Amino acid sequence: MARTGTTHSHVRRAARIAAWAGLLCLVACTSTPDQPLPHLTPAAERIFHTDPRWLGGDGAISVDLGDDRTLWLFGDSFVDPFAPYARRDAAFPRNTIAVQQGGDPLTAQMTFVWRSDGGAPSAFFPGTKTEWYWPGSGLVLESGTLAIFLHRLRATADAPPFGFESIGYALALIENPEDPPGAWRGRIVPGPALPFDALPGAALVAEDGVVTVLATSRKDGVSAGMLVRYAAADLAVGDLHNGTWWSGQAFVPVASLGDAGPGIIIPDAGAESSLQRIACGYLHVASQGFGASVIAARTAPTLTGPWSEPQPLLHPPEADAPRPFIYAGRAHTGLSAPAGALVVTYVANSLRPDDLLAEPGETALYWPRLAVVATPACPRPAI
């Protein structure tokens, strides 16, 4: 069905307001007037525990599908299709998804989806035993196509949980996201090779027919952030060849970057993060530090910067436990919150994988956590 950009935009905006009104009430109605920010919202985390077969996963990227529906994208996930549903007996597909129908997490329906390989749960975005996809950020384009950046990984001989390396990126295109996921029609388009180390898809912002994507590269042990822009019309047809990269001065084609490669806008942007428009410019939210990391935010007047120093938003309680491993911090633009606040998620893992397979880790670790935090204040203009 053809849709005009104006109509589609207005429908999605109205659906987003209706969809998350329930979460706004949940946060406000379960908080006391003097309850300080930030705070976790365990009641809202019910949405991740509604299917006994899905036993946890990381990533937790949200995409507004419109019509009171939200897509959740997860990386490695525990799935056990048979009672008594235990992680020790579970398959470990490299990615799964879920579609949330309804705005109030206390009553919303959550449908978790994965594929089946010979009867065993397998990745929704299929790979092989040694190569797989982890999801990045996504959006529904004005054309109605759902576009999701995927990161391509390959197994290495390193010990878990670090036995992998990046081998590129791709774009998943779903032409009928308004239908149930079991009926989705789509394809995965490999991204063109780049002459520099960069992985597009950590976060994105869409404005005026252009999608600006945060790409990351490991530099000095951290994930440095760079920007690449695509025309939304190009993404809709799977054309990733015309992206222009921020050089530090302007957005230019790959061939014009030279040996220096793209300019770095954030030295420690995080492999997973979020970007969004705010009153004074833009907001970036990510996990800061390794292991006992905090969720922090930066602001900037433009996407190209200059970006502020990170401002701590949340100290996860799991960061104080033995062998902490906190990551995947991000904000969710489609989830409403009280004025002056926003909703963030993160994942608490363990550097010892066996911690996830028995209590208390089976129920306390490797599940997305939801929290409400104070939105960083815009910088005061210089006098």
Residue pairs with C-beta under 8 A, 6 or more apart in sequence:
1 144
3 142
3 143
3 144
5 142
8 142
8 144
9 142
11 66
11 67
12 64
12 66
12 140
15 64
15 66
15 67
15 68
15 69
16 64
16 66
16 334
17 336
18 68
18 103
19 64
19 68
19 69
19 70
19 102
19 103
19 334
20 103
20 334
20 335
20 336
21 103
21 104
21 336
22 102
22 103
22 104
22 105
22 106
22 107
22 108
23 44
23 103
23 104
23 105
23 335
23 336
23 337
23 343
24 336
24 337
24 338
25 104
26 41
26 43
26 44
26 104
26 105
26 106
27 41
27 44
27 337
27 338
27 341
27 343
27 372
28 338
30 41
30 43
31 39
31 338
31 372
37 341
37 372
37 373
37 374
38 313
38 314
38 371
38 372
38 373
38 374
39 371
39 372
40 317
40 369
40 370
40 371
41 343
41 370
41 371
41 372
42 370
43 105
43 106
44 105
44 106
44 370
45 105
45 367
45 368
45 369
45 370
46 105
46 106
47 100
47 105
47 108
47 110
48 54
48 56
48 60
48 110
48 367
48 368
49 367
50 109
50 110
51 110
51 111
51 112
52 83
52 85
53 79
53 80
53 81
53 85
53 112
54 77
54 78
54 79
54 96
54 98
54 112
55 77
55 78
55 79
55 80
55 85
55 86
55 87
55 90
55 362
56 77
56 78
56 87
56 356
56 365
56 366
56 367
57 74
57 75
57 76
57 77
57 78
57 96
57 366
57 367
57 368
58 74
58 75
58 76
58 77
58 327
58 328
58 347
58 349
58 366
58 368
59 73
59 74
59 75
59 95
59 134
59 135
59 272
59 328
59 347
60 72
60 73
60 74
60 328
60 330
60 345
60 347
60 368
61 72
61 73
61 74
61 135
61 136
61 137
61 138
61 272
61 330
62 70
62 71
62 72
62 73
62 332
62 334
62 335
63 70
63 71
63 73
63 137
63 138
63 139
63 140
63 146
63 148
63 334
64 70
64 71
64 139
64 140
64 333
64 334
65 71
65 99
65 140
65 146
65 177
65 178
66 140
66 178
67 178
68 101
68 102
68 103
69 99
69 100
69 101
70 99
70 100
70 334
71 97
71 98
71 99
71 100
71 138
71 146
71 177
72 97
72 98
72 99
72 100
72 110
73 95
73 97
73 135
73 138
73 148
74 95
74 96
74 97
74 98
74 135
74 368
75 94
75 95
75 134
75 135
76 92
76 93
76 94
76 95
76 134
77 92
77 93
77 95
77 96
77 114
78 87
78 90
78 91
78 92
78 356
78 366
79 90
79 91
79 92
79 93
79 96
79 114
79 121
80 86
80 87
80 89
80 90
80 91
80 121
81 121
82 89
86 362
87 356
87 357
87 362
88 357
88 358
90 121
91 120
91 121
91 122
93 114
93 115
93 121
93 122
93 123
93 124
94 123
94 127
94 132
94 133
94 134
94 153
95 123
95 124
95 125
95 132
95 133
95 134
95 135
96 112
96 113
96 114
96 123
96 124
97 112
97 113
97 114
97 124
97 135
97 181
98 110
98 111
98 112
98 113
99 110
99 111
99 113
99 180
99 181
100 108
100 109
100 110
101 108
101 109
101 110
101 111
102 108
102 109
111 180
111 181
113 124
113 181
113 182
114 121
114 122
114 123
114 124
115 121
115 122
115 123
115 124
115 126
116 122
123 132
123 133
124 181
125 133
125 135
125 150
125 172
125 188
127 133
129 155
130 154
130 155
131 152
131 153
131 154
131 155
131 167
132 152
132 153
133 150
133 151
133 152
133 153
133 170
133 188
134 150
134 151
134 153
135 148
135 149
135 150
135 151
136 148
136 149
136 150
136 151
136 169
136 200
136 201
136 202
137 148
137 149
137 201
137 202
137 203
137 204
137 213
137 214
137 274
138 146
138 147
138 148
138 149
138 172
138 204
139 146
139 147
139 204
139 206
139 211
140 146
140 147
140 177
141 147
141 206
141 211
141 232
141 235
141 236
142 209
142 232
143 232
143 233
143 236
144 175
144 177
144 178
145 173
145 174
145 175
145 177
145 235
145 236
146 172
146 173
146 174
146 177
146 186
147 171
147 172
147 173
147 174
147 235
147 236
148 171
148 172
148 174
149 169
149 170
149 171
149 172
149 200
149 201
149 204
149 213
150 169
150 170
150 171
150 172
150 188
150 201
151 166
151 169
151 199
151 201
152 166
152 167
152 168
152 169
152 170
153 164
153 165
153 166
153 167
154 164
154 165
154 166
154 167
155 163
155 164
156 163
156 164
156 165
157 163
158 164
160 353
161 325
161 349
161 351
161 353
166 199
168 190
168 191
168 193
168 199
169 191
169 199
169 200
169 201
170 188
170 189
170 190
170 191
171 188
171 189
171 191
171 235
171 238
171 240
172 186
172 187
172 188
172 189
173 186
173 187
173 188
173 189
173 236
173 238
174 184
174 185
174 186
175 185
175 186
176 183
176 184
176 185
177 184
187 238
189 238
189 240
191 200
191 240
192 240
192 241
194 254
195 254
195 261
196 217
196 257
196 261
196 262
197 217
197 218
197 261
198 215
198 216
198 217
198 226
198 228
198 261
198 262
199 215
199 216
199 217
200 213
200 214
200 215
200 228
200 243
201 213
201 214
201 215
202 213
202 214
202 215
202 216
202 223
202 225
202 269
202 270
202 271
202 272
202 273
203 213
203 214
203 273
203 274
203 275
203 284
203 330
204 211
204 212
204 213
204 214
204 275
205 211
205 212
205 275
205 276
205 277
205 282
205 303
206 212
206 232
207 277
209 231
209 232
209 233
210 229
210 230
210 231
210 232
211 229
211 230
211 231
211 232
211 235
212 227
212 228
212 229
212 275
212 303
213 227
213 228
213 229
213 230
213 243
214 225
214 226
214 227
214 269
214 273
214 275
214 284
215 225
215 226
215 227
215 228
215 262
216 223
216 224
216 225
216 226
216 269
216 270
216 271
217 223
217 224
217 226
218 224
219 264
219 267
222 267
222 268
223 268
223 269
223 270
223 271
224 264
224 266
224 267
224 268
224 269
225 264
225 265
225 266
225 267
225 268
225 269
225 270
225 273
225 284
226 245
226 246
226 262
226 263
226 264
226 265
227 245
227 246
227 251
227 262
227 265
227 303
227 304
228 243
228 244
228 245
228 246
228 262
229 243
229 244
229 245
229 246
229 251
230 240
230 242
230 243
231 242
234 240
234 242
242 253
243 254
244 251
244 252
244 253
245 251
245 252
245 253
245 254
245 257
245 262
246 262
246 263
246 265
246 304
247 256
247 257
247 260
247 262
247 263
248 262
248 263
249 263
263 304
265 303
265 304
265 305
265 307
266 284
266 298
266 305
266 307
268 286
268 288
268 310
269 284
269 286
270 286
270 287
270 288
270 329
271 327
272 286
272 287
272 327
272 328
272 329
272 330
273 284
273 285
273 286
273 287
273 329
273 330
274 283
274 284
274 285
274 286
274 330
274 331
274 332
274 333
275 282
275 283
275 284
275 303
276 282
276 283
276 331
276 333
277 283
278 299
278 375
278 378
279 378
280 299
280 301
280 378
280 379
281 299
281 300
281 301
281 302
281 378
282 299
282 300
282 301
282 302
282 303
283 297
283 298
283 299
283 331
283 375
283 376
284 297
284 298
284 299
284 300
284 307
285 295
285 296
285 297
285 313
285 329
285 330
285 331
285 342
285 344
286 295
286 296
286 329
286 330
287 293
287 294
287 295
287 296
287 326
287 327
287 328
287 329
287 346
288 294
288 295
288 296
288 310
288 312
288 329
291 319
291 323
291 324
291 325
291 326
291 351
292 319
292 320
292 324
292 326
293 316
293 319
293 326
293 327
293 329
294 312
294 313
294 314
294 315
294 316
294 319
294 326
295 312
295 313
295 314
295 316
295 329
295 344
295 346
295 371
295 373
296 310
296 311
296 312
296 313
296 329
297 310
297 311
297 313
297 331
297 376
298 307
298 308
298 309
298 310
298 311
299 307
299 308
299 311
299 376
299 378
299 379
300 306
300 307
300 308
308 379
311 376
313 344
313 373
313 374
313 376
314 329
314 344
314 346
314 371
314 373
316 326
316 346
316 348
316 369
318 324
318 326
318 348
318 364
318 365
318 369
319 326
323 350
323 351
323 352
323 355
324 348
325 348
325 349
325 350
325 351
326 346
326 347
326 348
326 349
327 346
327 347
327 349
328 345
328 346
328 347
328 368
329 344
329 345
329 346
330 344
330 345
330 346
331 342
331 343
331 344
332 342
332 343
332 344
332 345
335 342
335 343
336 343
337 343
337 372
338 372
340 374
340 375
341 372
341 373
341 374
341 375
342 372
342 373
342 375
343 370
343 371
343 372
343 373
344 370
344 371
344 372
344 373
345 368
345 369
345 370
345 371
346 368
346 369
346 371
347 366
347 367
347 368
347 369
348 364
348 365
348 366
348 367
348 369
349 356
349 365
349 366
350 356
350 361
350 365
350 366
355 361
355 365
356 362
356 365
356 366
